């Protein structure tokens, strides 16, 4: 179980309290600047000086060393800036550094990632030569190759075409069904409604709603957080939305 207690960060996040069990896909939503990336960054250990507690099972993630965190979680940041022409195959290897598993197990995880994200024709290429969408697929594959019990993904569908957006969300859902806890920051509310078991709605650093999508994506909450009203189009195959500014 993940437990957030009075989690705060100066000028970005204010006293967030929340708990989630393993085996769930939790969407973190809110307007730009609401605190989504800050929340995930704190849990991942990428932002220091946070106040409060982040407990994952019995471990306090705010006080774990980087090596200890790597045994617990995998984190996909919102932006990855690549300046060196590192080969994709080498990035996959690097993603598994200091993970305490056998070489055979790590190799099997890499091969699974390559297949899952269709990277066979990209392995020998430099990451700097790839498009933004291809780079995103590579970084998602690196997260998959770590095979951690807690997955944090900040805007994982950014720069991806519709086919790969759905592939990524299908993959995140599958990971949760395997017993992992997946927290994903999303701008696309239709994807959030369709795929997530729970949603956290942030507004100006405050958690203003949490629960199942139909409990969170109400007219009142959307007006408060996004200044919009929404008509939902739902059927057995998915969800679409028509939004209007208030």
C-alpha positions as CSV (number, residue, x, y, z in Angstrom):
1,X,0.0,0.0,0.0
2,X,1.1,3.6,-0.8
3,X,0.3,6.1,1.9
4,X,0.8,9.9,1.5
5,X,0.5,11.8,4.7
6,X,0.5,15.6,4.8
7,X,2.7,15.7,1.7
8,X,3.7,19.2,0.9
9,X,6.3,21.1,-1.2
10,X,6.8,24.9,-1.0
11,X,4.5,26.8,-3.4
12,X,3.6,23.6,-5.3
13,X,1.8,21.1,-3.1
14,X,-0.2,21.5,0.1
15,X,-1.0,18.7,2.7
16,X,-2.0,15.9,0.3
17,X,-3.3,12.8,2.1
18,X,-4.1,9.7,0.1
19,X,-3.7,5.9,0.2
20,X,-3.9,3.3,-2.6
21,X,-3.5,-0.5,-2.6
22,X,-1.4,-2.5,-5.0
23,X,-3.1,-3.7,-8.2
24,X,-4.6,-0.3,-9.1
25,X,-4.2,2.1,-11.9
26,X,-4.5,5.6,-10.4
27,X,-4.7,8.7,-12.6
28,X,-3.4,12.0,-11.3
29,X,-5.3,14.8,-13.1
30,X,-5.6,18.6,-12.9
31,X,-4.8,21.7,-14.9
32,X,-1.3,22.9,-15.8
33,X,0.5,23.9,-12.6
34,X,-1.9,22.0,-10.3
35,X,0.9,19.8,-8.8
36,X,0.7,16.6,-10.8
37,X,4.4,16.4,-11.8
38,X,5.5,17.6,-8.3
39,X,3.5,14.9,-6.6
40,X,5.1,12.1,-8.8
41,X,8.6,13.7,-8.5
42,X,8.4,13.7,-4.7
43,X,7.3,10.0,-4.5
44,X,10.1,9.1,-6.9
45,X,12.7,10.9,-4.8
46,X,13.5,13.4,-7.6
47,X,12.4,16.4,-5.5
48,X,14.0,17.0,-2.1
49,X,12.8,19.3,0.7
50,X,9.3,17.8,0.7
51,X,7.4,17.7,4.0
52,X,5.2,14.8,5.2
53,X,5.5,11.0,4.6
54,X,5.5,8.7,1.6
55,X,5.2,5.1,2.8
56,X,5.4,2.2,0.3
57,X,4.6,-0.9,2.3
58,X,6.9,-0.4,5.3
59,X,9.5,1.9,3.6
60,X,9.6,5.6,3.9
61,X,10.4,6.6,0.3
62,X,11.4,10.2,1.4
63,X,14.3,8.8,3.4
64,X,15.4,6.0,1.1
65,X,18.8,6.1,-0.7
66,X,18.7,6.2,-4.5
67,X,19.8,2.5,-4.5
68,X,17.0,1.6,-2.2
69,X,14.5,3.5,-4.3
70,X,15.5,1.6,-7.4
71,X,14.5,-1.7,-5.7
72,X,11.0,-0.3,-5.1
73,X,9.9,1.9,-8.0
74,X,10.3,3.0,-11.6
75,X,9.8,6.6,-12.7
76,X,9.1,8.1,-16.1
77,X,9.6,11.9,-15.9
78,X,7.5,14.3,-18.0
79,X,10.5,15.3,-20.1
80,X,13.6,13.5,-21.1
81,X,16.3,15.6,-22.7
82,X,18.9,13.6,-24.7
83,X,22.2,15.3,-25.6
84,X,24.4,12.3,-26.1
85,X,23.9,9.8,-29.0
86,X,23.5,6.8,-26.8
87,X,22.2,3.6,-28.5
88,X,18.8,2.4,-27.5
89,X,20.1,-1.0,-26.6
90,X,22.5,0.7,-24.1
91,X,19.8,2.7,-22.6
92,X,17.9,-0.4,-21.8
93,X,20.9,-1.9,-20.1
94,X,21.5,1.3,-18.2
95,X,17.9,1.4,-16.9
96,X,18.6,-1.8,-15.0
97,X,21.8,-0.7,-13.2
98,X,21.8,-1.7,-9.5
99,X,18.6,-3.7,-9.7
100,X,19.2,-6.8,-7.6
101,X,18.2,-9.6,-10.0
102,X,20.1,-12.2,-12.0
103,X,21.6,-11.4,-15.4
104,X,19.3,-13.9,-17.0
105,X,16.2,-12.3,-15.4
106,X,17.2,-8.8,-16.4
107,X,17.9,-10.0,-20.0
108,X,14.4,-11.6,-20.2
109,X,12.9,-8.3,-19.0
110,X,14.7,-6.4,-21.6
111,X,13.6,-8.7,-24.4
112,X,10.0,-8.5,-23.2
113,X,10.2,-4.7,-23.3
114,X,11.7,-4.7,-26.8
115,X,8.8,-6.8,-28.0
116,X,6.1,-4.9,-26.1
117,X,7.1,-1.5,-27.4
118,X,8.2,-2.6,-30.9
119,X,11.8,-1.5,-30.6
120,X,13.5,-4.2,-32.6
121,X,14.3,-1.8,-35.5
122,X,15.5,0.9,-33.1
123,X,18.0,-0.9,-30.9
124,X,21.1,0.1,-32.9
125,X,20.1,3.7,-33.4
126,X,21.1,6.6,-31.2
127,X,18.3,8.1,-29.1
128,X,19.1,11.6,-30.4
129,X,18.2,10.4,-33.9
130,X,14.7,9.4,-33.0
131,X,11.5,11.3,-33.1
132,X,9.8,12.5,-29.9
133,X,7.3,9.7,-30.0
134,X,10.0,7.1,-30.6
135,X,12.0,8.5,-27.7
136,X,9.0,8.2,-25.5
137,X,8.5,4.6,-26.4
138,X,12.1,3.8,-25.6
139,X,11.8,5.4,-22.1
140,X,8.6,3.5,-21.5
141,X,10.4,0.3,-22.5
142,X,13.2,1.2,-20.0
143,X,10.6,1.5,-17.2
144,X,9.1,-1.8,-18.3
145,X,12.6,-3.4,-18.2
146,X,12.9,-2.5,-14.5
147,X,9.8,-4.4,-13.6
148,X,9.2,-2.7,-10.2
149,X,6.2,-3.0,-8.0
150,X,5.5,0.7,-8.0
151,X,5.3,2.5,-11.4
152,X,5.2,6.3,-11.7
153,X,4.6,7.8,-15.2
154,X,4.3,11.5,-15.9
155,X,2.4,12.1,-19.1
156,X,3.4,8.8,-20.7
157,X,1.3,9.3,-23.8
158,X,2.8,12.7,-24.7
159,X,4.2,12.9,-28.2
160,X,2.6,9.5,-29.1
161,X,0.1,8.9,-31.9
162,X,-3.3,7.5,-31.1
163,X,-2.2,3.8,-31.7
164,X,0.7,4.1,-29.2
165,X,-1.4,6.1,-26.7
166,X,-3.8,3.2,-26.5
167,X,-0.9,0.7,-26.4
168,X,0.7,2.6,-23.4
169,X,-2.6,2.8,-21.5
170,X,-3.3,-0.9,-22.2
171,X,0.2,-1.7,-20.9
172,X,-0.3,0.4,-17.7
173,X,-3.6,-1.3,-17.1
174,X,-2.0,-4.7,-17.6
175,X,0.7,-3.8,-15.1
176,X,-1.9,-3.0,-12.5
177,X,-3.7,-6.3,-13.1
178,X,-0.4,-8.0,-12.4
179,X,-0.5,-6.6,-8.9
180,X,1.6,-3.4,-9.4
181,X,0.5,0.0,-8.2
182,X,0.6,2.4,-11.2
183,X,0.3,6.2,-10.7
184,X,0.0,8.1,-14.0
185,X,-0.3,11.9,-14.6
186,X,-2.7,12.5,-17.5
187,X,-4.1,15.5,-19.4
188,X,-6.5,13.4,-21.4
189,X,-9.6,13.1,-19.2
190,X,-11.2,10.6,-21.6
191,X,-8.3,8.2,-21.3
192,X,-8.3,8.8,-17.5
193,X,-12.0,7.9,-17.4
194,X,-11.7,4.9,-19.6
195,X,-8.7,3.3,-18.0
196,X,-8.1,4.3,-14.4
197,X,-9.5,2.6,-11.4
198,X,-9.2,5.8,-9.3
199,X,-8.4,9.4,-9.9
200,X,-6.7,12.1,-7.9
201,X,-7.8,15.6,-8.9
202,X,-5.4,18.4,-8.0
203,X,-6.1,22.1,-8.1
204,X,-3.4,24.7,-7.2
205,X,-1.5,22.2,-5.1
206,X,-4.6,20.9,-3.2
207,X,-6.2,17.5,-3.6
208,X,-9.8,18.4,-4.1
209,X,-11.3,15.0,-5.0
210,X,-10.3,11.3,-5.2
211,X,-12.2,8.1,-6.0
212,X,-13.6,6.3,-8.9
213,X,-13.7,8.3,-12.2
214,X,-17.5,8.9,-12.1
215,X,-17.1,10.3,-8.5
216,X,-14.3,12.7,-9.5
217,X,-15.2,13.8,-13.0
218,X,-18.3,15.7,-11.9
219,X,-19.6,19.0,-13.2
220,X,-18.6,20.8,-10.0
221,X,-15.1,19.4,-9.9
222,X,-14.4,20.0,-13.5
223,X,-15.6,23.6,-13.2
224,X,-13.4,24.2,-10.2
225,X,-10.3,22.6,-11.6
226,X,-10.5,23.3,-15.3
227,X,-13.1,26.1,-15.7
228,X,-15.0,23.9,-18.2
229,X,-18.2,21.9,-18.5
230,X,-18.2,18.5,-20.1
231,X,-20.7,16.3,-22.0
232,X,-19.6,12.6,-21.8
233,X,-20.1,10.1,-24.7
234,X,-19.8,6.6,-23.3
235,X,-20.3,3.1,-24.7
236,X,-18.8,-0.3,-24.1
237,X,-15.8,0.5,-26.2
238,X,-14.6,3.6,-24.5
239,X,-15.3,7.2,-23.5
240,X,-15.2,10.5,-25.3
241,X,-15.9,14.0,-24.1
242,X,-17.1,17.4,-25.4
243,X,-15.7,20.3,-23.4
244,X,-16.8,23.9,-23.3
245,X,-15.1,26.8,-21.5
246,X,-17.1,28.4,-18.7
